[in-house]
Amino acid sequence: MREAQNRRASKSDTPVEKNFHPLSEAAGREAQGSSDNVNAQEETGLVPETRGQDVLVRRPLPTLRELLPPVRLFPSQGQAKNDGRIRLDSRETKYLSYFARIKRAIELVWEYPGPALQQGLEGKLVLEFAILGDGRLEKAHLIRSSGSPILDEEAIRAVRAASPFHPIPVGIGRDRLEIIASFEYLDNRLRYGFVP
């Protein structure tokens, strides 16, 4: 019985750290015994504070940028870097409304070719086309094929049929635009079991 009382007494004599953390313990040691305390605080960003027997460390809150994963932007396939070409799906504000008009004009005349539907053909292709200041189409050519000439030809036909486009707005600050656009043909009948 006396051994149990001795154990209780020895436990109550030892200080207990309630807020133990390896970094806070190291920072506490630096604060008490190091002459380079100021340098350690600057390097770690930790400010040790002693309250009785416990060592508390105040850390600055992380910024939103530190919490979010890093963003890496990669150019899409078929698009050269910094050569003046702009993607039709660009999110730059000066292009948004004008490019939305171009997309709408193309979508109105773009069709899924009948023979391609009959054969169950699908694919994705990339086109480049140039628009002059007055909205006329200067050129349209294929950068990456879908693998099916029928699908490639229909996409080029749709861009030509949609022109002339609206004149390029003054706010864009260019008298000619080279645009990269991707077209994707998906036959949803295949996904739902309706085989042609």
Residue frames relative to the residue before (quaternion, step in Angstrom):
aa qw qx qy qz dx dy dz
M 1.0000 0.0000 0.0000 0.0000 0.00 0.00 0.00
R 0.6463 0.5132 -0.3261 0.4611 3.54 1.01 -0.83
E 0.6048 0.5549 -0.3649 0.4394 3.60 1.08 -0.65
A 0.6409 0.5178 -0.3234 0.4654 3.60 0.99 -0.79
Q 0.6571 0.4948 -0.3144 0.4740 3.60 0.99 -0.82
N 0.6348 0.5239 -0.3285 0.4633 3.61 1.04 -0.77
R 0.6386 0.5205 -0.3258 0.4638 3.56 1.03 -0.78
R 0.6414 0.5135 -0.3188 0.4725 3.60 1.00 -0.84
A 0.6577 0.5104 -0.3112 0.4584 3.57 0.92 -0.88
S 0.6800 0.4798 -0.3074 0.4615 3.58 0.90 -0.86
K 0.6271 0.5294 -0.3391 0.4600 3.59 1.10 -0.64
S 0.6911 0.4735 -0.2918 0.4615 3.58 0.91 -0.82
D 0.6261 0.5435 -0.3435 0.4411 3.61 1.16 -0.47
T 0.6645 0.4917 -0.3249 0.4595 3.63 1.08 -0.58
P 0.4582 -0.6793 0.4900 0.2974 3.59 -0.94 0.85
V 0.2440 -0.7613 0.5880 0.1231 3.55 -1.08 0.77
E 0.2330 -0.7531 0.5982 0.1439 3.56 -0.87 0.96
K 0.2810 -0.7901 0.5262 0.1412 3.54 -0.52 1.17
N 0.7694 0.3028 -0.1557 0.5405 3.57 1.00 -0.80
F 0.1303 0.8231 -0.5412 0.1125 3.57 0.71 1.02
H 0.1439 0.7345 -0.6535 0.1130 3.53 -1.00 0.92
P 0.5612 -0.6358 0.3905 0.3583 3.63 -0.79 0.88
L 0.6666 0.4888 -0.3154 0.4660 3.60 0.96 -0.77
S 0.6659 0.4977 -0.3179 0.4559 3.57 0.97 -0.81
E 0.6232 0.5261 -0.3502 0.4607 3.59 1.07 -0.68
A 0.6662 0.4908 -0.3061 0.4707 3.59 0.93 -0.88
A 0.6580 0.4984 -0.3159 0.4678 3.56 0.95 -0.82
G 0.6283 0.5371 -0.3323 0.4543 3.59 1.08 -0.72
R 0.6408 0.5123 -0.3222 0.4724 3.56 1.00 -0.80
E 0.6450 0.5167 -0.3234 0.4610 3.57 0.99 -0.84
A 0.6613 0.5200 -0.3102 0.4428 3.57 0.98 -0.86
Q 0.7206 0.4466 -0.2614 0.4615 3.59 0.99 -0.78
G 0.8415 0.2626 -0.1047 0.4604 3.60 0.80 -0.93
S 0.6767 0.5203 -0.3052 0.4221 3.60 1.11 -0.29
S 0.3920 -0.7056 0.5369 0.2455 3.53 -1.03 0.80
D 0.6602 0.4826 -0.2997 0.4914 3.58 1.27 -0.31
N 0.1466 0.8400 -0.5101 0.1131 3.58 1.11 0.64
V 0.6616 0.5081 -0.3177 0.4508 3.58 0.87 -0.90
N 0.6573 0.5056 -0.3103 0.4648 3.60 0.96 -0.86
A 0.6444 0.5200 -0.3229 0.4583 3.59 0.97 -0.82
Q 0.6448 0.5159 -0.3222 0.4628 3.58 1.01 -0.78
E 0.6581 0.5094 -0.3167 0.4551 3.57 0.96 -0.82
E 0.6770 0.5028 -0.2944 0.4497 3.58 0.97 -0.85
T 0.7769 0.3551 -0.1863 0.4855 3.59 0.83 -0.96
G 0.3719 -0.7270 0.4949 0.2970 3.58 1.12 -0.52
L 0.5567 0.6013 -0.3820 0.4274 3.59 1.29 0.15
V 0.1536 -0.7710 0.6132 0.0773 3.55 -0.98 0.85
P 0.2197 -0.8051 0.5339 0.1357 3.63 -0.25 1.22
E 0.0556 -0.7713 0.6340 0.0049 3.51 -1.12 0.74
T 0.2052 -0.7893 0.5684 0.1087 3.59 -0.83 0.92
R 0.0091 -0.7604 0.6489 -0.0240 3.53 -0.94 1.02
G 0.8100 -0.1098 0.0340 0.5750 3.56 -0.26 1.24
Q 0.8120 -0.2017 0.1901 0.5137 3.55 -0.72 -1.10
D 0.6490 0.5381 -0.3154 0.4356 3.60 1.19 -0.51
V 0.2489 -0.7262 0.6199 0.1624 3.53 -1.20 0.65
L 0.1005 -0.7861 0.6095 0.0227 3.55 -0.70 1.11
V 0.1402 -0.7729 0.6132 0.0833 3.54 -1.07 0.70
R 0.2178 -0.7601 0.5993 0.1255 3.53 -0.85 0.98
R 0.1142 -0.7891 0.6029 0.0265 3.52 -0.76 1.10
P 0.4744 -0.6362 0.5051 0.3393 3.58 -1.06 0.61
L 0.5204 -0.6277 0.4742 0.3323 3.57 -1.08 0.69
P 0.4910 -0.6525 0.4736 0.3299 3.60 -1.01 0.71
T 0.4739 -0.6459 0.5147 0.3055 3.54 -1.17 0.57
L 0.6669 -0.4890 0.3733 0.4205 3.55 -1.26 0.29
R 0.6217 0.5531 -0.3311 0.4448 3.58 1.02 -0.80
E 0.6708 0.4923 -0.2948 0.4698 3.59 1.01 -0.78
L 0.6721 0.5105 -0.2950 0.4480 3.59 1.09 -0.66
L 0.6903 0.4802 -0.2807 0.4628 3.59 1.04 -0.75
P 0.5264 -0.6144 0.4637 0.3611 3.60 -1.09 0.57
P 0.5803 -0.5937 0.4100 0.3777 3.60 -1.10 0.54
V 0.3254 -0.7317 0.5688 0.1876 3.55 -1.11 0.70
R 0.0482 -0.7807 0.6230 0.0082 3.53 -0.89 0.96
L 0.1796 -0.7864 0.5856 0.0802 3.54 -0.76 1.05
F 0.0887 -0.7806 0.6180 0.0284 3.53 -0.90 0.96
P 0.4556 -0.6603 0.5013 0.3244 3.61 -0.92 0.76
S 0.5151 -0.6397 0.4606 0.3365 3.57 -1.06 0.68
Q 0.6225 -0.5301 0.4035 0.4108 3.53 -1.22 0.42
G 0.7731 0.3246 -0.2489 0.4848 3.54 -0.99 0.79
Q 0.6798 0.4452 -0.3056 0.4963 3.60 1.18 -0.06
A 0.3200 -0.7476 0.5507 0.1881 3.55 -0.70 1.05
K 0.5078 -0.6559 0.4693 0.3028 3.54 -1.17 0.58
N 0.8827 -0.0022 -0.0017 0.4700 3.56 -1.08 0.87
D 0.4635 0.6771 -0.4686 0.3274 3.60 0.86 0.82
G 0.6565 -0.5440 0.3031 0.4256 3.58 1.22 0.34
R 0.5660 0.5769 -0.4023 0.4301 3.60 1.21 -0.13
I 0.1775 -0.7830 0.5921 0.0699 3.55 -1.06 0.81
R 0.4494 -0.6780 0.5133 0.2735 3.55 -1.03 0.83
L 0.5340 -0.6378 0.4579 0.3137 3.55 -1.05 0.80
D 0.7056 0.4124 -0.2596 0.5144 3.59 1.17 -0.49
S 0.2420 0.7930 -0.5192 0.2073 3.60 1.19 0.52
R 0.3120 -0.7551 0.5492 0.1758 3.57 -1.09 0.75
E 0.3779 0.7089 -0.5071 0.3122 3.60 1.21 0.26
T 0.5206 -0.6992 0.3968 0.2875 3.55 -0.73 1.08
K 0.6522 0.5327 -0.3481 0.4119 3.61 0.94 -0.69
Y 0.7129 0.4354 -0.2578 0.4855 3.61 1.20 -0.41
L 0.4812 0.7382 -0.4151 0.2264 3.60 1.13 -0.58
S 0.7503 0.3996 -0.2537 0.4615 3.61 0.55 -1.05
Y 0.6513 0.5088 -0.3297 0.4564 3.60 0.96 -0.76
F 0.6797 0.4762 -0.2945 0.4738 3.59 0.91 -0.86
A 0.5908 0.5516 -0.3719 0.4564 3.61 1.09 -0.54
R 0.6349 0.5154 -0.3247 0.4752 3.61 1.05 -0.74
I 0.6443 0.5157 -0.3219 0.4639 3.57 0.97 -0.86
K 0.6487 0.5182 -0.3191 0.4570 3.60 0.89 -0.91
R 0.6603 0.5177 -0.3054 0.4502 3.56 0.90 -0.97
A 0.6553 0.5153 -0.3114 0.4562 3.59 0.94 -0.88
I 0.6698 0.4839 -0.3008 0.4762 3.60 0.96 -0.82
E 0.6607 0.5267 -0.3166 0.4312 3.60 0.89 -0.90
L 0.6176 0.5663 -0.3466 0.4216 3.60 1.08 -0.63
V 0.7776 0.3209 -0.1745 0.5117 3.61 1.06 -0.65
W 0.5597 0.6120 -0.3852 0.4047 3.62 1.25 -0.25
E 0.0333 -0.8100 0.5846 -0.0300 3.56 -0.82 1.04
Y 0.4507 -0.6089 0.5630 0.3303 3.50 -1.32 0.34
P 0.4095 -0.7416 0.4591 0.2675 3.64 -0.42 1.10
G 0.5748 -0.6286 0.4163 0.3182 3.57 -0.98 0.92
P 0.6777 0.4803 -0.3192 0.4562 3.63 0.79 -0.90
A 0.6290 0.5271 -0.3383 0.4606 3.61 1.07 -0.69
L 0.6354 0.5128 -0.3252 0.4770 3.59 1.05 -0.73
Q 0.6500 0.5241 -0.3164 0.4502 3.58 0.97 -0.86
Q 0.7308 0.4065 -0.2277 0.4988 3.58 1.04 -0.76
G 0.4352 -0.7139 0.4467 0.3184 3.60 1.27 -0.15
L 0.3112 0.7733 -0.4966 0.2418 3.59 1.11 0.67
E 0.0246 -0.7644 0.6443 -0.0018 3.55 -1.12 0.82
G 0.2162 0.7939 -0.5569 0.1134 3.57 -1.21 0.32
K 0.2767 -0.7205 0.6109 0.1765 3.49 -1.39 0.23
L 0.0228 -0.8061 0.5909 -0.0220 3.55 -0.92 0.93
V 0.2656 -0.7444 0.5902 0.1644 3.55 -1.27 0.37
L 0.1242 -0.7921 0.5971 0.0248 3.54 -0.89 1.07
E 0.1643 -0.7193 0.6541 0.1666 3.51 -1.33 0.34
F 0.0772 0.7814 -0.6182 0.0358 3.54 -0.98 0.84
A 0.2796 -0.7594 0.5714 0.1364 3.54 -1.20 0.66
I 0.1582 -0.7689 0.6167 0.0590 3.53 -1.04 0.95
L 0.3508 -0.7237 0.5587 0.2029 3.55 -0.95 0.93
G 0.7417 -0.4514 0.2802 0.4094 3.57 -1.29 0.35
D 0.7184 0.4350 -0.2552 0.4792 3.60 1.03 -0.75
G 0.6350 -0.5659 0.3157 0.4205 3.60 1.29 0.13
R 0.5058 0.6518 -0.4311 0.3652 3.60 1.24 -0.11
L 0.4464 -0.6669 0.5319 0.2702 3.53 -1.17 0.71
E 0.2705 -0.7800 0.5451 0.1457 3.57 -0.69 1.08
K 0.7860 -0.1244 0.1226 0.5931 3.59 0.92 -0.93
A 0.0207 -0.7560 0.6533 0.0366 3.52 -1.33 0.38
H 0.1730 0.7899 -0.5738 0.1300 3.57 -0.70 1.04
L 0.5769 -0.6129 0.4489 0.3001 3.48 -1.33 0.55
I 0.2220 -0.7541 0.6035 0.1339 3.58 -0.99 0.88
R 0.7901 -0.0050 0.0285 0.6123 3.57 0.95 -0.92
S 0.3786 -0.7598 0.4947 0.1859 3.54 -0.71 1.12
S 0.4912 -0.6317 0.5154 0.3066 3.53 -1.28 0.45
G 0.5444 -0.5938 0.4081 0.4295 3.55 1.24 -0.38
S 0.7315 0.3140 -0.2040 0.5699 3.55 1.30 -0.12
P 0.4147 -0.7300 0.4823 0.2500 3.62 -0.57 1.10
I 0.5920 0.5782 -0.3707 0.4216 3.61 1.07 -0.66
L 0.6924 0.4667 -0.2715 0.4786 3.60 0.91 -0.95
D 0.6406 0.5356 -0.3240 0.4448 3.59 0.97 -0.85
E 0.6774 0.5010 -0.2877 0.4554 3.58 0.89 -0.99
E 0.6475 0.5212 -0.3297 0.4477 3.62 0.98 -0.77
A 0.6439 0.5142 -0.3318 0.4592 3.61 0.96 -0.74
I 0.6547 0.4893 -0.3112 0.4848 3.60 0.96 -0.84
R 0.6334 0.5353 -0.3249 0.4547 3.58 0.99 -0.83
A 0.6550 0.5247 -0.3125 0.4450 3.58 0.96 -0.89
V 0.6475 0.5032 -0.3257 0.4705 3.61 0.95 -0.81
R 0.6679 0.4898 -0.3018 0.4722 3.60 0.93 -0.85
A 0.6704 0.5022 -0.2998 0.4566 3.60 0.96 -0.85
A 0.6577 0.5193 -0.3104 0.4488 3.61 1.10 -0.64
S 0.6258 0.5318 -0.3493 0.4512 3.60 1.17 -0.39
P 0.5377 -0.1136 -0.8324 -0.0711 1.59 -2.29 0.92
F 0.4076 -0.6932 0.5478 0.2307 3.52 -1.16 0.74
H 0.6618 -0.4423 0.3795 0.4715 3.57 -1.28 -0.03
P 0.5908 -0.5646 0.4208 0.3938 3.61 -1.09 0.54
I 0.5634 -0.5971 0.4452 0.3577 3.58 -1.14 0.65
P 0.4515 -0.7036 0.4719 0.2801 3.63 -0.73 0.99
V 0.5975 -0.5870 0.4213 0.3479 3.55 -1.14 0.71
G 0.6185 0.5893 -0.3326 0.3994 3.61 1.05 -0.76
I 0.5962 0.5534 -0.3671 0.4512 3.59 1.18 -0.44
G 0.3085 -0.8071 0.4616 0.2009 3.58 1.14 -0.56
R 0.6617 0.4452 -0.3227 0.5097 3.58 1.13 0.55
D 0.3298 -0.7488 0.5391 0.1998 3.56 -1.11 0.65
R 0.7572 0.1754 -0.1397 0.6135 3.59 1.33 0.15
L 0.0970 -0.7970 0.5950 0.0379 3.57 -0.97 0.87
E 0.1607 -0.7338 0.6514 0.1073 3.54 -1.00 0.90
I 0.0901 -0.8341 0.5433 -0.0331 3.53 -0.54 1.26
I 0.2285 -0.7330 0.6284 0.1250 3.54 -1.09 0.88
A 0.0265 0.8038 -0.5920 0.0522 3.58 -0.80 1.03
S 0.2128 -0.7593 0.5971 0.1472 3.56 -1.05 0.72
F 0.1629 -0.7625 0.6233 0.0597 3.54 -1.10 0.84
E 0.0615 -0.8045 0.5907 0.0130 3.56 -0.88 0.93
Y 0.1789 -0.7681 0.6105 0.0725 3.52 -0.87 1.05
L 0.0479 0.7822 -0.6171 0.0713 3.57 -0.68 1.14
D 0.2105 -0.7608 0.6037 0.1115 3.55 -0.78 1.05
N 0.2494 -0.8199 0.5000 0.1248 3.58 -0.07 1.29
R 0.4975 0.6445 -0.4394 0.3794 3.59 1.20 -0.27
L 0.6350 0.5419 -0.3301 0.4407 3.58 1.06 -0.75
R 0.6651 0.5132 -0.3037 0.4494 3.59 1.03 -0.73
Y 0.7481 0.3751 -0.2062 0.5070 3.57 1.14 -0.59
G 0.6197 -0.6133 0.3231 0.3679 3.56 1.23 0.40
F 0.5263 0.5910 -0.4358 0.4288 3.63 1.21 0.27
V 0.0865 -0.8247 0.5585 0.0210 3.57 0.07 1.28
P 0.4676 -0.6993 0.4603 0.2837 3.61 -0.84 0.95
